[in-house]
Amino acid sequence: MVKLVGPLFLEQDDEDKLNWKDRFPGYLMNFASILFMIALTFSIVFGVIVYRITTAAALSLNKATRSNVRVTVTATAVIINLVVILILDEIYGAVAKWLTKIEVPKTEQTFEERLILKAFLLKFVNAYSPIFYVAFFKGRFVGRPGSYVYVFDGYRMEECAPGGCLMELCIQLSIIMLGKQLIQNNIFEIGFGFVTLFVASFPLAPVFALLNNVIEVRLDAKKFVTELRRPDAVRTKDIGIWFDILSGIGKFSVIINAFVIAVTSDFIPRLVYQYSYSHNGTLHGFVNHTLSFFNVSQLKEGTQPENSQFDQEVQFCRFKDYREPPWAPNPYEFSKQYWSVLSARLAFVIIFQNLVMFLSVLVDWMIPDIPTDISDQIKKEKSLLVDFFLKEEHEKLRLMDEPARRSQGAGTRGSRSQVASSPASGRSQLGSIVSSGSQHTNV
């Protein structure tokens, strides 16, 4: 039952309020739906990976297209990822709104915060899943010659280019970011992620984001002036849940960039070779240091090359990895160099993360959120406001005390007149006594 409490507010009886049992189905539906959509996103990413593997295998069979296999597969796969991201963004936005409605939030602010959180989570996973795959997973689980990892029968896991996956990551970021800006007019929080999360692999991202923001601000200004109705202004204390989201992205970007530098690029392996294994302190011989030996006689049946480009018989081939040679006691196991590079990568991530966090805290402490002159002006305004309120209170107290003073003054004047009339009456009584005494004497 709903009853009227005041002119503007309504109150529900306790028996009509929703408890946790009433909200539990909505929460369960939200949890299951979000897990399903995240799994759907990962499935689509896996489907694109299968497309890359099968297309690369098909193009490699033709001599005319064999030289451009990697470029063709990369470009088409990125375009497919972009189209899928744009379609799923629209779907996930509508689904997030529906899921928030079935939760029945108590206030409008709670509704907006939950809607923003769901939409951001789904769109973040949708936009960054293919990028995370290229940055941290592609080429990591391919195996080695003689023991490759196969997705399907006859189809090996795809590998990075000989120079690594950093260039492909840059291409993927640039196409997806520019495509979202041109087609979807971009989304601020996702654009902020492109600028911060993988800036180490795509340094031009902040430039494109700045140009996009300048153009978008002018276009939005023209729309508000000429095409749209004036929006209703609403006062808010802060930006709400957006502050937590942007702050989380900023902290997460430090870790991601640390792993991009340490794992995706060859920065750490080059440093380890230069200062630990190089004879003259240079990078001369670095490529040879990163290659391992494999005995071609140990290839599995049916996986040998059909023809050789060399005139003489080849006994050993080289592949990019840190593994023991076939004549070692533990052939093809990870070598000492592998563990040295891995420990250096982990050490770099820890040092880089803590150093950047310390510098951010230091800068935050040195540069206040509010400038000193503005802070002093705010304090001065507050002091003037307090003085004004005190003066108003004193004036109200004076006006309230004035009638009491007037009544008190009137009472004092009345008592004084009574005191003044008493001596006069005494003198008249005394005169009457005197006159009566004189009459008595005459008798």
Summary of the structure (lengths in Angstrom):
residues: 443
radius of gyration: 41.6
end to end distance: 102.3
largest distance: 181.3
contacts: 1100
relative contact order: 0.05
helix: 69%
strand: 7%
